[in-house]
Amino acid sequence: MSMFCYQCQEASKGTGCTVRGVCGKTDIVANLQDLLIYTLKGVALVAKEGLEVGIKFPEANHFIMNGLFITITNANFDDAAIAAKITEGLALRDEMKKDLAAKGVEFKNTHDAATWTGNTVASFEAKSDAVEVGVLATENEDVRSLRELIIYGVKGMAAYAEHSFNLGKENEEIFEFMIKALTATLDDTLTVEELVALTLETGKFGVDVMADLDAANTGAYGNPEITEVNIGTRNKPAILISGHDLKDLEQLLEQTQGTGVDVYTHGEMLPAHYYPAFKKYENFVGNYGNSWWKQKEEFETFNGPILFTTNCIVPPREEHIKRIYTTGASGYPGCVHIEADENGRKDFSRIIEQAKTLEAPVEIENGTIVGGFAHEQVFALADKVVDAVKSGAIKKFFVMAGCDGRMKSREYYTDFAEKLPKDTVILTAGCAKYRYNKLDLGDIGGIPRVLDAGQCNDSYSLAVIALKLKEVFELNDVNDLPIAYNIAWYEQKAVIVLLALLYLGVKNIKLGPTLPAFLSPNVAKVLVETFGINGIGTVEEDLEQFLG
């Protein structure tokens, strides 16, 4: 075993990757990510002692947030960048300790994470250290399971916090919870019951961070509105932007004005088209392609440069590396990484100039797809929706949010959508929608049968919609609504969405295509018995269970 990772749905053999990640990361990258997480815990230990005496370290908040984001599945494959981040973190931790001492505060925590020196220069040293501090260092299976569930939730939380931060919105309580959660995973005195409680608290802050991001996005770009998005092309050189960060997209669109270069979205960037502020850009053409896992073939036909703003990178073909750029938490060896200056501005001129020298994208499909059904847009249709429910025209809503992935088993979600009765409506967010958002499923009295709220973080919109319907129908329990949950998961942002739903009291969620490998049998039993979480079966079996 040269590594161990089981944080994503594609964990090898359903138990964990031990030689190389199914995502494509090497054992060196995996081990460095383990060491980075350990470094973040050390920084959190110092920050926690500072908070206890009223001393705050904003730089620690930002470092922890970005460091967690870097370790999300498919975000950063650059071993040199991760090693540099570890070195930066150790220096920050030690400077924080000196700062406390200068203010007369004695740092009392003697945990190894607070003193580890972290030699990661050689890969064998990284591997040796990672074995000591990585996932399997916690011997008790249930404690390990809960610790990792909390850490993965906090990783997703950090991703959403960073998007908010990029738009000028910070929430001190979110940062303080990240510090609390990270240090708790080092505390051997905590019981399983206490860790279960912390898991639910993670869900509470998951709701908060998604609410913050929703406010940041809509404050900057307006409320999403019903939009037909072009999926064809036009004959101009172009840049493809992928990932999730809307601030990066805004800067790219501003810098491409008047250059003759078009901009297309890919994957999770599709919902950017729903925001009013982006509609003023004439060169913001449409969405190219499908979900993240098809990018190798779609990058071949796109021809132009690609900008990754966050995770969802598939290790590219060698011939594509010279036209792939990364920014933010993302990274890949050999690809140019674009940093922000001290004012948060990123210079995309290099990408734009390269685009001018390359051919226009090859059209791989044409037509339009409809989205933009975030909470405010659905509220605008509330009377229509309520009337349809009361009349029986809409019998049930199915929340089919979450992630897509490359496994054949995910065809289940396409089949499930196709076989749903025509008096049902799908509420979706995240890249799971690519399994059915181009199907002709029709509408119910003018209401499309697929209502796309946006990115994975916009699952918050679906929760807000559910709570609003509960209020409208004067129900005491959100589970009494005609709403069923059939969620697809892949990585850690889906984990925080799941924990947020559990915190809001949603029960009987089906989770697939497999249950997480990091859930021990006992922890899985708690989730099943307390919240009714269960895995998917066949489409026919699940439809019968949902529809009764």
Residue pairs with C-beta under 8 A, 6 or more apart in sequence:
1 18
1 19
2 18
2 19
2 27
2 127
3 17
3 18
3 19
3 20
3 21
3 27
3 30
3 31
3 127
3 130
4 16
4 17
4 18
4 30
4 134
4 135
4 136
5 11
5 16
5 17
5 21
5 25
5 30
5 33
5 135
6 15
6 16
6 17
6 135
6 148
6 516
6 517
6 518
7 73
7 148
7 152
7 155
7 491
7 492
7 518
8 22
8 23
8 73
8 490
8 491
8 492
9 403
9 405
9 407
9 489
9 490
9 491
9 513
9 514
9 516
10 22
10 23
10 405
10 406
10 407
10 490
11 17
11 22
11 517
12 18
12 22
14 514
14 517
15 517
16 517
17 30
19 27
20 26
20 27
21 29
21 30
23 73
23 74
24 74
24 77
24 314
24 315
25 33
25 77
26 77
26 79
27 127
28 79
28 123
28 126
28 127
29 76
29 77
29 78
29 79
29 82
30 130
31 123
31 126
31 127
31 129
31 130
31 134
32 79
32 82
32 83
32 86
32 120
32 126
32 130
33 70
33 71
33 82
34 130
34 133
34 134
34 135
35 86
35 118
35 120
35 126
35 129
35 130
35 133
36 67
36 70
36 71
36 82
36 85
36 86
36 89
37 67
37 68
37 71
37 151
38 113
38 116
38 133
38 134
39 67
39 85
39 86
39 89
39 90
39 93
39 113
39 116
39 118
40 63
40 64
40 67
40 68
40 89
40 182
41 113
41 182
41 183
41 185
41 186
42 89
42 90
42 93
42 111
42 113
42 114
42 115
42 116
43 60
43 63
43 64
43 89
43 92
43 93
43 96
44 60
44 64
44 178
44 179
44 182
44 183
45 109
45 111
45 113
45 114
45 183
45 186
46 57
46 60
46 93
46 96
46 97
46 100
46 107
46 109
46 114
47 56
47 57
47 60
47 61
47 64
47 96
47 179
48 179
48 180
48 183
49 100
49 105
49 107
49 108
49 109
50 56
50 57
50 96
50 100
50 105
51 176
51 179
53 105
55 99
55 100
55 103
55 105
56 172
57 96
57 99
59 92
60 92
60 96
60 179
61 170
61 172
61 175
61 178
61 179
62 165
63 88
63 89
63 92
64 158
64 175
64 178
64 179
64 182
65 158
65 161
65 162
65 165
65 175
65 178
66 158
66 162
66 329
67 85
67 89
67 158
68 154
68 155
68 157
68 158
68 159
68 178
69 75
69 155
69 158
69 159
69 162
69 310
69 311
69 328
69 329
70 76
70 81
70 82
70 85
70 329
70 331
71 155
72 155
72 156
72 159
72 311
72 329
72 491
72 492
72 493
73 311
73 490
73 491
73 492
74 292
74 311
74 312
74 313
74 314
74 491
75 310
75 311
75 313
75 329
75 330
75 331
76 82
76 329
76 330
76 331
76 332
77 313
77 315
77 331
77 332
77 333
78 331
78 332
78 333
78 337
79 333
80 333
81 331
81 337
82 331
83 120
83 121
83 126
86 118
86 120
87 118
87 120
90 116
90 117
90 118
93 114
97 107
97 114
100 106
100 107
101 107
107 114
111 186
112 133
113 133
113 186
116 129
116 133
118 129
119 125
119 129
120 126
120 129
131 137
135 144
135 148
136 144
138 144
138 147
141 520
141 522
142 192
142 520
142 522
142 523
143 190
143 192
143 195
144 520
145 518
145 519
145 520
145 522
145 523
146 192
146 195
146 196
146 198
146 199
146 523
147 185
147 195
148 518
149 199
149 495
149 499
149 516
149 518
149 519
149 523
150 181
150 184
150 185
150 195
150 198
150 199
150 202
151 181
151 182
151 185
152 492
152 495
152 496
152 518
153 181
153 199
153 202
153 203
153 206
153 492
153 495
153 496
153 499
154 177
154 178
154 181
154 182
154 202
154 496
155 492
155 493
155 495
155 496
156 206
156 491
156 492
156 493
156 494
156 495
156 496
156 497
157 174
157 177
157 178
157 202
157 205
157 206
157 209
157 496
158 178
159 244
159 310
159 311
159 329
159 492
159 493
160 209
160 210
160 212
160 213
160 457
160 493
160 496
161 171
161 174
161 175
161 178
161 209
161 212
161 213
162 328
162 329
163 213
163 216
163 217
163 244
163 245
163 246
163 247
163 457
164 170
164 171
164 209
164 212
164 213
164 216
166 245
166 247
166 248
166 328
166 344
167 216
167 217
167 219
167 220
167 246
167 247
168 216
169 212
169 213
169 215
169 216
169 219
171 208
171 209
171 212
173 205
173 208
174 205
174 208
174 209
174 212
177 201
177 202
177 205
181 198
181 202
184 190
184 195
184 198
190 198
192 522
196 526
199 499
200 499
200 502
200 503
202 496
202 499
203 496
203 498
203 499
203 500
203 501
203 502
203 503
203 504
204 500
204 503
206 496
206 497
206 499
206 500
206 503
207 460
207 463
207 500
207 503
207 504
209 496
210 457
210 459
210 460
210 496
210 497
210 500
211 460
213 457
213 460
214 374
214 375
214 457
214 458
214 460
214 461
217 246
217 275
218 224
218 376
220 246
220 247
220 250
220 277
221 246
221 250
221 275
221 276
221 277
221 278
222 275
222 276
222 277
223 275
223 276
223 374
223 376
223 377
224 271
224 274
224 275
224 371
224 372
224 373
224 374
224 376
224 377
224 453
224 454
225 274
225 276
225 372
225 377
226 274
226 370
226 371
226 372
226 373
226 377
227 273
227 274
227 279
227 370
227 371
227 372
228 368
228 369
228 370
229 270
229 273
229 286
229 287
229 368
229 369
229 370
229 371
230 285
230 286
230 287
230 368
231 286
231 287
231 288
231 365
231 366
231 367
231 368
231 369
231 438
232 286
232 363
232 365
232 366
232 367
233 264
233 285
233 286
233 288
233 360
233 361
233 362
233 363
234 262
234 285
234 360
235 360
236 260
236 261
236 262
236 283
236 360
237 260
237 261
237 262
237 304
237 355
237 356
237 357
237 358
237 359
237 360
238 261
238 262
238 263
238 264
238 285
238 302
238 303
238 304
238 355
238 360
238 361
239 252
239 256
239 261
239 262
239 263
239 264
239 304
239 305
239 306
239 307
239 351
239 352
239 355
240 264
240 265
240 266
240 288
240 299
240 302
240 304
240 305
240 306
240 307
240 361
241 248
241 249
241 252
241 263
241 264
241 265
241 266
241 269
241 306
241 307
241 309
242 265
242 266
242 267
242 268
242 269
242 292
242 295
242 306
242 307
242 308
242 309
242 312
243 267
243 268
243 269
243 307
243 308
243 309
243 310
243 311
243 312
243 328
243 330
244 268
244 269
244 309
244 310
244 311
244 312
244 455
244 456
244 457
245 309
245 310
245 327
245 328
246 272
246 275
247 344
248 307
248 309
248 327
248 328
248 346
249 263
249 265
249 269
249 272
249 278
249 309
250 277
250 278
251 345
251 346
251 348
252 263
252 307
252 348
252 351
253 263
253 278
253 281
253 283
253 284
255 347
255 348
255 349
255 352
256 262
256 263
256 283
256 348
256 352
257 281
257 283
259 352
259 356
260 356
261 283
261 352
261 355
261 356
262 283
262 284
262 285
263 281
263 283
263 284
263 285
264 285
264 286
264 287
264 288
264 302
264 361
265 272
265 273
265 286
265 287
265 288
266 287
266 288
266 289
266 292
266 295
266 298
266 306
267 289
267 290
267 291
267 292
267 295
267 312
267 431
268 292
268 310
268 312
268 430
268 431
268 455
268 456
269 287
269 309
270 287
270 371
271 371
271 372
271 452
271 453
271 454
271 455
271 458
272 278
273 279
273 284
273 286
273 287
273 371
273 372
274 371
274 372
274 374
274 454
278 284
287 369
288 298
288 302
288 361
288 364
289 295
289 298
289 302
289 364
290 298
290 434
291 404
291 431
291 434
291 435
292 312
292 314
292 404
292 431
293 314
293 404
293 405
293 406
295 312
295 314
295 316
296 314
296 316
296 317
296 320
298 364
299 306
299 316
299 317
299 320
299 324
300 317
300 320
301 361
301 362
301 364
302 361
302 362
303 358
303 359
303 360
303 361
303 362
304 323
304 354
304 355
304 358
304 359
304 360
304 361
305 323
305 324
305 325
305 351
305 354
305 355
305 358
306 320
306 323
306 324
306 325
307 325
307 326
307 327
307 338
307 348
307 351
308 324
308 325
308 326
308 327
308 330
308 332
308 335
309 327
309 328
309 330
310 328
310 329
310 330
311 329
311 330
311 491
312 431
313 326
313 330
313 332
315 332
316 324
316 332
316 335
321 332
321 334
321 335
323 354
323 358
324 332
324 335
325 335
325 336
325 337
325 338
325 350
325 351
326 332
326 335
326 336
326 337
326 338
327 337
327 338
327 339
327 340
327 346
331 337
336 350
338 346
338 347
338 348
338 350
338 351
339 346
340 346
341 347
369 437
369 438
370 448
370 450
370 452
371 437
371 452
371 453
371 454
372 452
372 454
373 427
373 448
373 451
373 452
373 453
373 461
374 453
374 454
374 458
374 461
375 453
375 461
375 464
375 465
375 468
378 385
378 451
378 453
378 461
378 465
379 465
379 468
381 447
382 468
382 472
384 445
384 446
384 447
385 394
385 447
385 469
386 469
386 472
386 473
387 393
388 394
388 444
388 445
388 447
389 473
389 482
392 423
393 423
393 444
393 445
394 423
394 424
394 425
394 444
394 447
394 482
395 421
395 423
395 424
395 482
396 421
396 423
396 424
396 425
396 482
396 483
396 484
396 546
396 547
397 424
397 425
397 426
397 427
397 481
397 482
397 483
397 484
398 420
398 424
398 425
398 426
398 427
398 483
398 484
398 485
398 486
398 546
399 427
399 428
399 462
399 466
399 483
399 484
399 485
399 486
399 487
400 413
400 416
400 417
400 426
400 427
400 428
400 432
400 433
400 436
400 486
400 487
400 488
401 427
401 428
401 429
401 430
401 432
401 453
401 456
401 459
401 462
401 487
401 488
401 497
402 430
402 432
402 456
402 459
402 487
402 488
402 489
402 490
402 494
402 497
403 430
403 431
403 432
403 456
403 488
403 489
403 490
403 491
403 493
403 494
404 410
404 430
404 431
404 432
404 433
404 434
404 435
404 488
404 490
405 488
405 490
405 513
407 513
409 512
409 513
409 514
410 435
410 488
410 513
411 435
412 512
412 513
412 536
412 539
413 432
413 435
413 436
413 486
413 488
414 435
414 436
414 439
415 539
416 486
416 539
416 542
416 543
417 426
417 435
417 436
417 439
417 441
417 450
418 436
418 439
418 441
419 539
419 540
419 543
420 426
420 441
420 449
420 543
421 547
422 442
422 444
422 449
423 444
424 449
425 444
425 447
425 448
425 449
425 450
425 451
426 436
426 441
426 449
426 450
426 451
427 451
427 453
427 462
427 465
427 483
428 436
428 437
428 450
428 451
428 452
428 453
429 452
429 453
429 454
429 455
429 456
429 457
429 458
429 459
429 461
429 462
430 455
430 456
430 458
430 459
430 488
430 494
430 497
431 456
432 487
432 488
433 450
433 452
435 488
436 450
437 450
437 452
439 450
441 448
441 449
441 450
442 449
443 449
453 459
453 461
453 462
453 465
454 461
456 493
456 494
456 497
457 493
457 497
459 497
459 500
459 501
460 500
463 500
463 501
463 504
463 506
466 478
466 481
466 483
466 506
467 478
467 504
469 481
469 483
470 477
470 478
470 480
470 481
473 481
475 481
477 505
478 504
478 505
478 506
479 505
479 506
479 507
479 508
484 508
484 510
484 546
485 501
485 506
485 508
485 509
485 510
486 509
486 510
486 512
486 536
486 542
486 546
487 494
487 497
487 498
487 509
487 510
487 511
487 512
488 494
488 512
488 513
489 495
489 498
489 511
489 512
489 516
495 516
498 509
498 511
501 509
502 509
502 527
502 531
506 531
507 531
507 532
508 531
508 532
508 533
508 534
509 531
509 532
509 533
509 534
510 533
510 534
510 535
510 536
510 542
511 533
511 534
511 535
511 536
512 535
512 536
513 536
514 535
515 524
515 533
515 535
519 527
527 533
528 534
536 542
537 545
